[in-house]
Amino acid sequence: MRVLSRFLLAATNVAHFPAPELPEIAFLGRSNVGKSSVINSLVGAKIARTSSTPGRTQSINFFEIRWPGKPKPELLFADLPGYGYARVPREISQQWSGFIEPYLRQRPSLALCLALIDISIPPQESDRQLVDFLTATGRSTCIIATKSDRISNNQLRASLKTLQDRYQGIRVLPFSARTGTGRLELWKDIREIAHNFGAAISAVPSTER
């Protein structure tokens, strides 16, 4: 699947958020889980930057996504700061709660949260806390099991079963930015949810958004 994409803006507080006019897909996960790689794999371009220093991203980065032949963007990708990295200064991590939590709890145009979990390492407590938080907010959530190419097929099946047993009722999708595993399946989910959510947004008067 081919799409057109471009960086829109970086938000470090609620006032920076774009107008809630398009369905938004949020990418969340620990530092170094592969958020940028997943985004770049989906759009087929290096729009999301990776850093050699985990925890470097300190803003919510928004990207416009447009289908070829369409005059306007159809949805937004939102790349959220990574968590669970000890070297992030405490004053910065405290600032995050001032705009990340309101985004996840209150953003009217947030259609889907993608919780990225590294399938090649043991389950992390911070991952469980993230999924529990998203479940508590009532957000539509899908778990993306990244780096699925780094373990054997038998290990992958066992690790996926562990995730599915732990997070029952939430879709778990294996993904590899290197091999493309899961790319088409994830796009199918994103397009379906964005279409349905976009129709719901359009039905709401602009004064209520």
N, C-alpha and C positions, 0 to 999 in steps of 0.2 A: 504493500500500500504506500502511495506517495502523497505527501502533504507539503504544504508551504508553511514555514515558520519564521518568526522573528522575535527577538527580545523586545519586551514592551517596557517594563520598568522594574526597579528594585524598591521594595517597601520595607521600611524599618519602623513604621508606626501605622496605626489604623488610618490616619489621614492620607497616607500615600496609596491606599488600595484603589485600584481602578473601579469605575462605576460597575455595579453588579448587573451587567446586561447580558453576559454570556455564561454558559455553564463552565464551571471550573473543575479541573482535575488536580488534586493535591498529591504531591509525592513526599512521603515522610519516611524517615528511617535513621538509624544510627549513622554517625560519621563513617565514611568508607564503606557503606553498604552497597554503593553503586548507583545512587540516584541519578547523577549526571549521565552515567553510562546508559541507564535505562531510557532516559529522556532522549539522548542523542540517537540511540538505536531506533526508537519509535519514529522520530522525525527524519532520520537519515542524514543528519547534519550535526556538527559539533556546536550547538547553540548553548548548551549548558557546560560551563567550564568545570574541569576537575582540578583539584589542588593537591599538591604533595603534602600539605599540612592539613590533617583532619580537623574539622571544626572551623575552617576559615570562613565559610559562608555565614553571614550574620544578617541576612535579609531574606524576605520572601521574594523570589525572582519570578516574575510573570512573563509568559511567552504566548504570543498569539499563534493559533493554529488555523490554517485555512485549507480547504480542499481545492485542488486545481480546478480552474474554471469558475470558481465562485468569487464574487467581487469583495466579499467581506469575510473576516474571520468567523469561524463556527464555534470555537471554544478557546479557553485559556488553560495552559499548564501552569501550575504554581509549585515551584521548587522551594521547599521549606528547609530551614537550617537543620543540619544534623545534630543529633543529641548523643549523650553518653560518652563524650570525650573529655577526659579529666583536665586537659590543658586549656580548655576554653576558660578565659577569665571569668570569675564569678559575677562581676558587675555586668558583663555582656550577657551571660546566661539569665540573669535576673531581668534584663531589659527584654529578652525574648518573650517572657511571659506576658509582657504588656501589649504585644501585638499578635503573637502566635496563637495564644489561647482564645482571644476574641475572634480571630479569624476562623478557628475550628468550631467554636461554639455558636457564633452569631452570623457568619457570612451567608447571606441568603442565596447566593449563586453557586455555592460549593456543592457540586453534584456527586462527587466520588472521592474518597480518600484511599490512596494506594499506600498500604503499610509495607515497606520493603524490609525483608528479613533475609539475612545472609544464611542460605541453606547449607553452606559448607562448614559452618562452625556450630557448636552446641547452642541451644536456645539461651537467649539473654533475658535477664529480668526486666531490663528497660524496654525490650520489645513487647513483653507481656503487658507492661504498664501502658504502653502506647495503644495497643489493641483494646485493652480494657477501657481506656479513656474514650476512644472513638466509639466503642459500643455504648458507653454511658451517654454520649452526646446524641446518639441515634443516627449518626452519619452512615450513609452507605459506604461499606468498606470492603476492600479486596486485599488479600495478602499476596504480595509478589515475592516469591522465593528466588532471590537473586543468586548469581554465580553457580547455577545448577550444573554447569559443565565441569566444575572443579572436583566433583565426586563421582564415584561409579554409579551405574544404574541401580544396583542393589541398595547402595547407601542413599541414593536419591529417593527411591520408593519408601524406604524406612523413615527418612527424615520428613518427607511429605506427609506420611501417615501420622507421625508425631504431631505435626502442625495441625492437621485436620482434626485429630482427636482433641487437641487442646483448645482449638478455636472452632467449635462446632457451629455450623450455621453460617460461617464466613468462607467465601470462595478462596481457595489457595491455588495459585498459578505458578508453576516453575518457569523461570525466565533466565536466559543467558544472552547478554549483550554481544558476546563473542560469536556464538553460533546462530543466534536469532530464534532460539527456542522460546515459545510463548508470545512472540511479537504479534502474530496475526490474531491469536486468541485474545490478547489484551486489547488490541485495537477494536475488535468486535465488541467487547464489553464497553469500551469507552464510547464508541459511536452510538451504541444503543442507549446507554444512560444519558449521554449528552443530548440526543434527539428528544428523549422523553422529558428530560429536565428543562431543555430549552423551550419546549412547548408550554411547560408549566410557568416558566419565567415570563414568557410573552403574554400569558393570560393575566398576569398581575399588573395593575396600574402602576406606572412609573413613580407615582407619588408615594407608593407603599413599599418600594424596594429600598 
